[in-house]
């Protein structure tokens, strides 16, 4: 469950964060179809990174080069996780836990600074 203390204050960005978290919840609760839900969560997370950059650019928010670099890293990591799921190398619980921690870390250490 997404908590407001992880919010950035930018409604569209925060809605994406909550949606990704929701998709991870669904993935965790539906073991029979978890790979499909994992793919949806990965797609949403990847698309969110592009959306976040666009919002920051349009609203002249604080998107640093380090933050952009983190987006590149996250996209590569999410792509690798998608491959590992397809190859049967990554299980549901680890995927959900790791992806949620990645999201929370990113919000806490990068996204919360965009409005400063």
C-alpha positions in Angstrom: 0.0 0.0 0.0 1.4 3.4 -1.0 1.8 5.9 1.8 1.7 9.7 1.4 5.0 10.1 3.2 6.6 8.8 0.0 4.9 11.5 -2.1 6.7 14.2 -4.1 3.8 16.7 -4.1 3.4 16.4 -7.9 0.0 14.7 -8.4 0.7 13.0 -11.7 4.1 11.6 -10.5 2.6 10.4 -7.2 -0.4 8.8 -9.0 2.2 6.8 -11.1 4.0 5.7 -7.9 0.8 4.6 -6.4 -0.2 2.7 -9.5 3.1 0.9 -9.7 2.7 -0.1 -6.0 -0.8 -1.3 -6.7 0.4 -3.5 -9.6 3.0 -5.0 -7.3 0.3 -5.8 -4.8 -1.7 -7.5 -7.5 1.3 -9.4 -8.6 1.9 -10.6 -5.0 -1.7 -11.7 -4.5 -2.2 -13.6 -7.7 0.4 -16.3 -8.0 -1.2 -18.1 -10.9 -0.8 -15.0 -13.2 2.0 -13.2 -11.5 4.3 -13.0 -14.6 1.6 -11.1 -16.5 1.2 -8.7 -13.6 5.0 -8.4 -13.2 5.2 -7.4 -16.9 2.5 -4.8 -16.4 4.4 -3.4 -13.3 7.6 -3.3 -15.2 6.0 -1.5 -18.2 4.3 1.0 -15.8 7.6 1.7 -13.9 9.5 2.1 -17.2 6.9 4.4 -18.7 6.8 6.4 -15.4 10.5 7.2 -15.6 9.9 8.9 -19.0 6.8 10.6 -17.8 8.6 11.9 -14.8 11.4 13.4 -16.9 8.8 15.1 -19.2 6.8 16.5 -16.3 10.0 17.8 -14.7 11.1 19.5 -17.9 7.7 21.0 -18.6 7.3 22.3 -15.1 11.0 23.3 -14.7 11.4 21.0 -11.7 14.7 19.9 -10.2 15.7 16.9 -12.4 19.4 16.5 -11.9 21.8 14.6 -14.2 22.3 12.1 -11.3 18.6 11.6 -11.2 18.5 11.0 -15.0 21.4 8.5 -14.6 19.3 6.7 -12.0 16.5 6.4 -14.5 18.9 4.8 -17.0 20.0 2.3 -14.3 16.4 1.5 -13.3 15.4 0.9 -16.9 18.3 -1.5 -17.4 17.5 -3.3 -14.1 13.8 -3.6 -14.9 14.7 -5.0 -18.4 17.0 -7.5 -16.8 14.3 -8.5 -14.3 11.9 -9.0 -17.2 14.4 -11.4 -18.9 15.0 -13.3 -15.6 11.2 -13.7 -15.1 10.9 -15.0 -18.7 13.8 -17.4 -18.2 12.4 -18.7 -14.8 15.3 -17.2 -12.9 13.4 -14.7 -10.8 10.5 -15.7 -8.5 7.4 -13.7 -7.6 8.2 -12.8 -4.0 11.7 -11.6 -4.8 10.5 -9.6 -7.8 7.7 -7.9 -5.8 10.0 -7.2 -2.8 12.9 -6.0 -4.8 10.9 -3.8 -7.2 9.0 -2.2 -4.3 12.2 -1.4 -2.5 13.7 0.0 -5.8 10.6 2.3 -6.1 10.7 3.4 -2.5 14.4 4.1 -2.6 14.1 6.1 -5.8 11.3 8.2 -4.5 13.1 8.8 -1.2 16.5 9.6 -2.6 15.6 11.3 -5.9 12.0 12.1 -6.5 11.3 14.0 -3.3 14.0 16.6 -4.3 12.3 17.5 -7.6 10.2 20.2 -6.0 13.0 21.9 -4.1 
